[in-house]
Amino acid sequence: NHTQSTWARTFHSQPSLYIRPRSLPEIERAVTLARLCRKHITTIGCGHSPSSITSTSSWLINLDDYNEILDVDRESGVVRMQSGIRLYRVGAELDKVGLAMPNLGSINQQSIAGAISTGTHGSTLRHGLMSSSVLALKITLASGKTVSCSAEENVELFRASLISLGALGVISEITFQAVPAFTLKWRQEVDRDAVMFGMWNKELWTQTEFVRVWWFPYTRRAVVWSAEKTEEALKAPVGSYYDAWLGYHVYHNLLYLGHYFPKVLPWVEWFVFGMQYGFKAGTITSAIQPSREALLMNCLYSQFVNEWAIPLSKGPEALRRLSSWLNHLTPSDPDYIPHGIPYSAEGLYVHAPVEVRVTDTSTTKTPRAHLDPTLTIEPTLYLNATLYRPYNLDPPCRQRYYQGFEYLMKELGGRPHWAKNFEVGADEIREMYGQDLEEWKGIRGEVDPEGMFGGGVA
């Protein structure tokens, strides 16, 4: 009678059997029994992926109870852990011994295996995907046997498992390269998006180790967040009466109003932007926090998330074309460029912001995942078009906004984030990944010949 829901409550499913193993032998027995019963297996951690990747009517293995740190070498920073441990617990346990994860995404609720299996990333040109820090894996295959893989052992299985989509087996153990714990001094500045575009090919993405941007299309503003390591004493962010309970509920109810009266959404963006970041261009806030706090953000409400990886050099074109489309710009506007999107934006009003992040795997020397969506020839830009679901209501703009957004991303050579809400068919995926996908499918055919893992995603 278990109903499995995503964190955003965007998808629900009822598995025929719900399993929460607490040991490796229990995982192996569950997989063996599923094979004998000819059942499919889907593996889940926290269910934070907003897509249907963890939905199933067959057997569901939840790894939340398989969540221990097994071994930590303080000198080398090498950490061995069970795959169901959540990232916030990893951070807390590492902090006790003076270590930290080198990079984080926007949240730390995911399981370590889920974060790796879907290509989770942060926002820095000095780091790749989170899986770049994985040294070795153990994975329980359809045979019920657990095998080890790394850059030195079963290398092709290792590459396939780094972004596995849960379709190769149950990742049971992860060996990870941690770093000495560090503090970040961050600075957040509000300005016109034209200022951001002017910095794009200069110091925008290289000014500090960590940089991310939130772009607001209707106000044509950008918030640039940058952070560098420091030895200075901690300094909490300056809060206001609006930051916590009040701001959360005001914004939520304004989005609810916008669901029925979409024309108010540009005004909602202006108001919420000003209350949260400041109405005046040049407004700056700063703080000094441990990395495991500074790199995180509040995801607020239930949401759809459509995120794509495109060449970093295409970023200004992507955002300016999106702005021309959403704002109905004409050649008389100084920000105008032809958008070329073959879908009408008439009556289309969307939520803000668009999250803008970067990563760089183009120079990595570690094994590259077959299904890695990032670029090999230059740094990668991630554009994330988020649509909130106020009080669990699907936004009316979703279909048309995402049609236009995905058209633009594909035209710029993009690939979707595996865990997010994209509408791309199998033929397009084959075209995007080419031989890498064929090699991944070949490995899957060897280790899971009956297609027991991964469900519809695989």
Secondary structure, DSSP 8 states (H G I E B T S, - for coil): ---EE-TTS--EE--SEEE---SHHHHHHHHHHHHHTT--EEEESS---SSSTT--SSEEEE-TT---EEEE-TTT-EEEEETT-BHHHHHHHHHHTTEE-S---S---SBHHHHHHTT---S-TT---GGGGEEEEEEE-TTS-EEEEESSSSHHHHHHHHT-TT-S-EEEEEEEE-EE--EEEEEEEEEEHHHHHHHTTTTTTTSSSEEEEEEETTTTEEEEEEEEEE-S--B-----TTTTHHHHHHHHHHHHHHHH-GGGHHHHHHHHHHHHH-SSTT-EEEEEEEHHHHT-----S-EEEEEEEEEGGGHHHHHHHHHHHHTT--TTSTT-------S--TT----S-EEEEEE--TT--S---TT--S-SSS-EEEEEEEEE-GGG---TTHHHHHHHHHHHHHHTT-EE-TTS-----HHHHHHHHHHHHHHHHHHHHHH-TT--BSTTT-
